[in-house]
Amino acid sequence: MLTTQNEISTATRVLSGPVRVHVVDPSAYTPPYDHALCAALARAGVEVDLYTSRFRYAAVPAPDGYARHELFYRHAPERLRRAAKLAEHVPDMLRYRRRATQADVVHFQWLTLPQLDGALLPRGRPLVLTAHEPLAREATPGQRRAQRRLYRLFDAVIAHSHEAAGRIVADFGLRAEIVATIPHGAFAHLAATPPAPLPAELAAGQGPVVLCLGLIRPYKGIDVLLDAWSGIDGARLWIVGHPRFDVSALRASAPRGVSWVPRYVSDGELAACFHHADLVVLPYREGEQSGVVATALAFASPLLLTDVGGNAAVARAGAARLVAPGDPAALREGLIELLGDEAARRRLSDGARALAEGEWSWARVAERTAALYRSLLS
């Protein structure tokens, strides 16, 4: 609740003029999302500053209508980067807290250290958090307790699906009225990127292409996909993404027809992969929402997904086919069915395009997000 005279004056000014918002992603976990959200908010009339750090894996899009400040972890070297980030985190958060007085609303995308960040958050401004992953993966019990305490410090929490919103209310004990459901947004700026040549690791060949793209982590179910791929002939499987664990055993046991690009790819290479793909498959064991789904929707790619998190909403919109998670037989059946049915893939493509231009459009996302900001200030 706004109580001080300064906050009341701020609210009065904002309701008659543009909202000044800081979007904060200290570790640059999701540069494409940060860029798309900030650019869309700017087009909707919001004054936006993005506070983040340098993304060391690839180039990031130039700011479009907003200002970008690489305030965090400026001195962390490539070697010993994790230790250097830990050393810089508290002073950088305190430095940002002084900057936050220039904002009407502070919107965090990620929090780096839940155990500490509760004491470092800005004061005197409405705080919003987007719950990309409500509970950190592979977190210790202490980290999970700290994350639950931290969520209660925010005035509003954004979930990307009704399913995620329900889990946030149940898991964190938050009041349902402070949890807003706003879709992820389809990455139209990636779909508009001119395709580069395909990565050299992707051998030319005949037959349809199935694409599995994104960070390779244990919960992504690559092992399930490789098991499901056994016995599928006449098609190619492309696994593209930076591994976060040792995948040498998976690569050694991969069946015929599998090509790997075990690294980050440029936006142009990403566009080339999606343009060549006849089907996108994401065999996750768990998860709430996926930036790869948002990318595939922008490319109008037909999707084969596991029934986890918000994927059910994508399927209800006619943009994806669902199978049970962790089930190679069900995944193989879905792959064979869709690879053999061009009309079904075309229907999913039409559904993806409609969702990207409608509910998941950034114009719609920005409109609803800006309305949330104004509701907090009123």
C-alpha positions in Angstrom: 0.0 0.0 0.0 1.3 3.5 -0.9 1.5 5.5 2.3 4.1 8.2 2.2 3.5 11.7 0.7 6.4 11.1 -1.7 4.8 7.9 -3.0 1.4 9.6 -3.3 2.9 12.4 -5.3 4.7 9.8 -7.5 1.4 8.0 -8.1 -0.4 11.2 -9.0 2.3 12.1 -11.5 2.4 8.7 -13.1 -1.4 8.5 -13.5 -1.2 11.6 -15.6 2.0 10.8 -17.5 4.3 7.9 -18.6 5.4 5.4 -16.0 9.1 5.1 -15.4 10.1 1.5 -15.1 13.4 -0.2 -14.4 13.6 -3.8 -15.7 16.4 -5.6 -13.8 18.1 -8.8 -14.8 21.5 -8.8 -12.9 23.0 -11.9 -14.4 21.6 -11.4 -17.9 19.9 -14.8 -17.7 17.3 -14.0 -20.5 18.6 -11.2 -22.9 16.0 -12.0 -25.6 13.1 -11.7 -23.1 14.6 -8.6 -21.6 14.9 -6.9 -25.0 11.5 -7.9 -26.2 9.8 -6.8 -23.1 11.6 -3.5 -22.8 11.1 -2.6 -26.5 7.4 -3.5 -26.3 6.9 -1.4 -23.1 8.6 1.5 -24.8 6.3 1.3 -27.8 3.4 1.3 -25.3 4.5 4.6 -23.9 6.4 3.4 -20.8 9.8 5.0 -20.0 12.1 1.9 -19.6 15.7 1.4 -18.4 17.2 -2.1 -18.4 19.7 -2.8 -15.7 21.7 -6.0 -16.4 25.3 -7.3 -17.1 27.3 -8.2 -20.1 26.1 -11.3 -21.8 29.3 -13.2 -22.5 28.0 -15.9 -24.9 26.7 -13.9 -27.9 25.8 -10.4 -29.1 22.6 -8.9 -27.7 20.1 -6.8 -29.7 20.6 -3.1 -29.7 18.2 -1.2 -27.4 15.0 -0.2 -29.2 13.3 2.7 -27.4 14.8 2.0 -24.0 18.2 2.5 -22.3 20.5 -0.4 -21.4 22.9 -0.2 -18.4 25.4 -2.9 -17.8 25.7 -2.0 -14.1 26.3 -5.5 -12.6 29.5 -7.6 -12.5 31.5 -5.2 -14.6 34.8 -6.4 -13.3 34.2 -10.1 -13.3 36.9 -11.8 -15.5 36.1 -14.8 -17.7 38.4 -16.9 -15.4 37.0 -17.3 -11.9 33.9 -15.5 -13.1 31.5 -17.2 -10.6 33.7 -16.2 -7.6 34.1 -12.6 -8.9 30.3 -12.3 -9.4 29.7 -13.3 -5.8 32.2 -10.7 -4.6 30.6 -8.0 -6.7 26.9 -8.9 -6.1 26.3 -7.0 -2.8 28.0 -3.7 -3.8 26.3 -3.8 -7.3 22.9 -4.4 -5.7 23.4 -1.5 -3.3 24.6 0.7 -6.2 21.4 -0.3 -8.1 19.2 0.4 -5.1 20.4 4.1 -5.2 19.6 4.2 -8.9 16.1 2.8 -8.2 15.0 6.1 -6.7 14.6 7.3 -10.3 12.0 4.7 -11.1 8.3 4.6 -10.4 8.2 0.8 -10.6 11.1 -1.8 -10.3 10.5 -5.0 -12.3 13.0 -7.8 -11.5 13.3 -10.7 -14.0 15.6 -12.8 -12.0 17.3 -12.7 -8.5 20.8 -14.0 -8.3 21.2 -14.8 -4.6 17.8 -15.4 -2.9 19.5 -15.7 0.5 20.8 -12.1 0.3 18.6 -10.3 -2.1 15.7 -9.8 0.3 17.9 -7.3 2.2 19.2 -5.6 -0.9 16.0 -4.9 -2.8 15.0 -1.2 -3.4 12.7 0.5 -0.9 9.8 2.9 -1.4 8.9 1.7 -4.9 6.4 -1.0 -6.0 8.3 -4.2 -6.8 7.3 -6.7 -9.5 8.9 -10.1 -10.1 8.4 -12.3 -13.2 8.5 -15.9 -12.0 10.2 -17.5 -15.0 11.1 -20.4 -12.8 9.2 -20.1 -9.5 11.5 -22.5 -7.7 15.2 -22.6 -8.6 16.2 -25.9 -10.2 18.7 -28.0 -8.3 18.4 -25.7 -5.3 19.2 -26.7 -1.7 16.3 -26.7 0.9 17.8 -23.5 2.4 17.8 -21.8 -1.0 14.2 -22.8 -1.5 13.1 -21.4 1.9 14.9 -18.2 1.1 13.2 -18.0 -2.3 9.8 -18.4 -0.6 10.6 -15.6 1.8 11.8 -13.4 -1.0 8.6 -13.7 -3.0 6.6 -12.3 -0.2 8.5 -9.0 -0.5 7.1 -8.2 -3.9 3.9 -6.2 -4.6 3.1 -8.3 -7.7 4.4 -11.6 -9.2 3.9 -12.4 -12.9 3.3 -16.0 -13.9 3.3 -17.0 -17.6 0.4 -19.4 -17.4 -2.6 -20.1 -15.2 -1.0 -23.4 -14.2 2.1 -21.6 -12.9 0.1 -19.0 -11.1 -1.8 -21.6 -9.2 1.4 -23.4 -8.2 3.0 -20.0 -7.1 0.0 -19.3 -4.8 0.1 -22.8 -3.4 3.9 -23.1 -3.0 4.6 -19.6 -1.7 1.5 -18.9 0.3 0.9 -15.7 -1.7 -2.5 -14.0 -2.0 -4.0 -14.9 -5.4 -4.8 -11.2 -6.2 -1.1 -10.3 -6.3 -0.2 -13.0 -8.9 -0.9 -11.9 -12.4 -1.0 -14.2 -15.4 0.7 -12.6 -18.5 2.0 -14.9 -21.3 5.7 -15.1 -22.2 5.5 -13.3 -25.5 6.6 -14.7 -28.9 10.1 -13.6 -30.0 9.1 -11.7 -33.2 12.5 -10.0 -33.3 14.2 -13.4 -33.7 11.9 -14.4 -36.5 12.7 -11.2 -38.3 16.4 -11.9 -38.1 17.9 -12.7 -41.6 19.0 -16.3 -41.6 22.8 -17.0 -41.6 24.3 -20.1 -43.1 23.4 -23.2 -41.1 26.0 -24.2 -38.4 28.7 -26.3 -40.0 27.9 -29.2 -37.6 24.5 -29.8 -39.3 25.2 -32.1 -42.2 23.1 -31.8 -45.3 20.8 -34.6 -46.0 17.4 -35.7 -47.2 14.2 -36.0 -45.2 12.4 -33.8 -42.7 14.2 -32.1 -39.9 13.2 -32.3 -36.2 14.8 -29.5 -34.1 15.5 -29.6 -30.4 17.1 -26.3 -29.4 18.0 -24.6 -26.1 20.3 -25.0 -23.2 21.0 -28.7 -22.6 20.2 -29.5 -19.0 19.2 -32.8 -17.4 15.5 -31.8 -17.0 15.3 -31.1 -20.8 15.0 -34.9 -21.4 17.5 -35.2 -24.2 18.1 -38.8 -23.1 14.4 -39.5 -23.5 14.4 -38.0 -27.0 17.4 -40.1 -28.1 15.7 -43.2 -26.8 12.5 -42.2 -28.7 14.5 -41.5 -31.9 15.7 -45.1 -32.2 14.0 -46.8 -35.1 12.9 -43.5 -36.8 14.3 -43.6 -40.3 14.3 -41.0 -43.1 14.4 -38.0 -40.9 17.1 -35.9 -39.2 17.3 -34.8 -35.6 19.2 -31.6 -34.8 20.1 -31.0 -31.1 21.3 -27.4 -30.8 22.4 -25.7 -27.6 25.0 -25.1 -25.0 25.4 -28.1 -22.6 25.3 -27.5 -18.9 26.6 -31.0 -18.1 28.8 -33.6 -19.8 26.9 -34.9 -22.8 29.7 -37.1 -24.2 27.9 -40.3 -23.2 24.7 -39.2 -24.8 26.5 -38.3 -28.0 28.3 -41.6 -28.1 25.1 -43.5 -27.7 23.0 -41.4 -30.1 21.2 -43.4 -32.8 21.6 -42.7 -36.5 20.4 -39.4 -38.0 21.3 -37.2 -35.0 23.5 -34.1 -35.5 24.7 -31.9 -32.6 25.6 -28.2 -32.2 26.8 -28.2 -28.6 27.2 -24.4 -28.2 25.4 -21.1 -28.3 24.3 -20.1 -31.8 24.0 -16.6 -33.2 20.5 -15.2 -33.9 21.2 -15.7 -37.6 22.1 -19.4 -37.1 19.0 -19.8 -34.8 16.8 -18.3 -37.6 18.4 -20.7 -40.1 17.7 -23.7 -37.8 14.0 -22.8 -37.4 13.5 -22.1 -41.1 14.9 -25.6 -41.9 12.9 -27.4 -39.2 9.7 -29.3 -40.1 9.0 -29.9 -36.4 10.3 -28.6 -33.1 10.4 -31.1 -30.2 10.9 -30.2 -26.5 10.9 -33.4 -24.4 11.2 -31.7 -21.0 10.7 -33.7 -17.8 9.5 -30.6 -16.0 9.3 -26.8 -16.4 6.9 -23.9 -16.2 7.6 -22.0 -19.5 10.2 -22.1 -22.2 11.7 -19.3 -24.2 12.2 -21.9 -27.0 8.4 -22.3 -27.2 8.1 -18.5 -27.5 10.7 -18.6 -30.3 9.0 -21.5 -32.1 5.7 -19.7 -32.0 7.3 -16.6 -33.6 8.6 -18.8 -36.5 5.1 -20.5 -36.7 6.9 -23.9 -36.1 4.7 -26.9 -35.3 5.5 -28.1 -31.8 5.6 -31.5 -30.1 5.8 -30.8 -26.3 5.6 -32.8 -23.1 2.6 -32.0 -20.8 4.4 -29.9 -18.3 3.9 -26.4 -17.0 2.2 -24.0 -19.3 2.5 -26.2 -22.4 -1.1 -27.3 -22.0 -2.2 -23.7 -22.7 -0.1 -23.7 -26.0 -1.8 -27.0 -27.0 -5.3 -25.7 -26.1 -4.6 -22.9 -28.6 -3.9 -25.4 -31.3 -0.2 -24.7 -31.6 1.3 -27.9 -30.1 0.8 -31.6 -29.7 1.3 -33.0 -26.2 2.8 -36.3 -24.9 3.5 -37.5 -21.4 6.9 -36.4 -20.0 9.6 -39.0 -19.6 7.9 -41.5 -21.9 10.1 -42.5 -24.9 7.4 -44.7 -26.4 4.8 -41.9 -26.3 7.3 -39.4 -27.7 8.3 -41.8 -30.5 4.6 -42.3 -31.4 4.1 -38.5 -31.6 7.2 -38.0 -33.7 6.2 -40.7 -36.2 2.7 -39.4 -36.4 3.6 -35.8 -37.0 6.5 -36.6 -39.4 4.1 -38.6 -41.5 1.2 -36.0 -41.5 2.1 -32.8 -43.2 -1.5 -31.5 -42.9 -1.3 -31.9 -39.1 2.0 -30.0 -39.0 0.4 -27.3 -41.1 -2.5 -27.0 -38.6 -0.1 -26.6 -35.7 1.8 -24.0 -37.7 -1.4 -22.0 -38.2 -2.1 -22.3 -34.5 1.4 -21.1 -33.6 1.1 -18.1 -35.9 -2.3 -17.1 -34.5 -1.0 -17.4 -30.9 2.1 -15.3 -31.7 0.0 -12.6 -33.3 -2.6 -12.6 -30.6 -2.4 -13.6 -27.0 1.4 -14.0 -27.1 2.1 -10.9 -29.1 4.4 -8.4 -27.3 1.9 -5.6 -27.9 -0.6 -7.6 -25.8 2.0 -8.5 -23.2 3.1 -4.9 -22.9 -0.4 -3.6 -22.6 -1.2 -6.0 -19.7 2.2 -5.4 -18.0 1.8 -1.6 -18.2 -1.7 -1.9 -16.7 -0.2 -3.9 -13.8 2.3 -1.1 -13.2 -0.5 1.5 -13.1 -2.6 -0.6 -10.8 0.2 -0.7 -8.3 0.7 3.0 -8.4 -3.0 3.8 -8.1 
